[in-house]
């Protein structure tokens, strides 16, 4: 776990935060879970296409 950029204001924030301390964006956890799901799907596609 670490820091990410807020998708709204682009400031660095902790990915565990519920909302951005700078702009108040309150979808941080949803955003992070979507990002991780996308990354894992992309890893699966790249490893299967390399076969």
KOLBA-880232 format. One record per atom (N, C-alpha, C): x, z, y. Coordinates in steps of 0.001 Angstrom, whole numbers, plus 500000, padded with zeros to 6 digits. Example, Ala and Ser with C-alpha at 12.3 -4.5 7.8 and 13.67 -1.06 7.14 Angstrom:
2
513190507800494310 512300507800495500 513200507800496700 512850507080497750 513670507140498940 512900507870500030 
***
This chain:
51
500842500000498821 500000500000500000 500883500000501236 500368499389502286 501194499337503472 500406498926504690 501085498264505559 500477497823506796 500055496363506694 498997496039507418 498505494670507504 498173494381508957 497935493119509260 497483492753510593 495960492758510615 495403493364511647 493952493343511814 493523491885511986 492509491442511236 492083490045511352 491448489715512701 491062490736513442 490423490501514737 491435490505515889 492228491589516015 493137491710517165 494592491426516820 494909491306515506 496248490967515006 497285492083515211 496864493304515525 497790494434515631 498053494964514226 499219495582514030 499562496162512742 498815497481512554 498157497622511401 497411498831511079 497644499168509611 497299500378509224 497408500791507826 496231500212507064 496492499614505921 495419498972505155 494433499980504580 494779501257504576 493864502293504089 492854502724505150 493094502352506402 492171502731507473 490814502071507278 489762502766507686 488424502196507593 488183501199508705 488769501455509871 488616500521510982 489868500497511837 490025499419512568 491202499234513412 491183500235514560 492296500918514748 492378501896515824 492494501239517200 492797499957517243 492979499258518514 491696498575519003 491055497814518125 489883497041518554 488571497532517949 488661498418516946 487460498964516336 486873498126515211 487546497046514815 487062496221513704 486855497116512491 485642497107511931 485341498058510869 485225497446509482 485767496278509281 485730495647507963 487086495595507294 487968496522507602 489339496485507096 489376496532505571 488661497461504971 488707497589503507 488143496361502826 487083495796503368 486514494568502808 487511493435502935 488145493324504085 489141492285504335 490309492415503354 490821493637503178 491954493873502288 491583493525500854 490397493934500398 490016493644499011 489841492145498794 489336491422499785 489209489965499667 490583489315499612 491514489795500428 492874489252500448 493546489449499089 493415490641498523 494048490928497241 493421490096496136 492110489910496173 491426489104495169 491891487653495266 492016487137496479 492482485765496691 493907485597496190 494769486565496492 496161486497496037 496240486486494512 495453487332493858 495516487379492395 494955486101491780 493933485515492392 493403484242491905 494441483136492065 495141483132493188 496162482120493429 497328482267492450 497698483487492110 498772483709491135 498366483161489781 497123483388489402 496627482880488124 496626481368488084 496247480732489182 496226479272489242 497626478705489171 498571479304489899 499925478759489920 500628478945488575 500375480051487900 501038480253486608 500431479360485538 499146479069485623 498530478195484628 498854476735484895 499079476369486147 499402474979486460 500862474656486170 501697475677486030 503112475471485722 503351475275484238 502334475446483415 502499475355481963 502670473929481514 
***
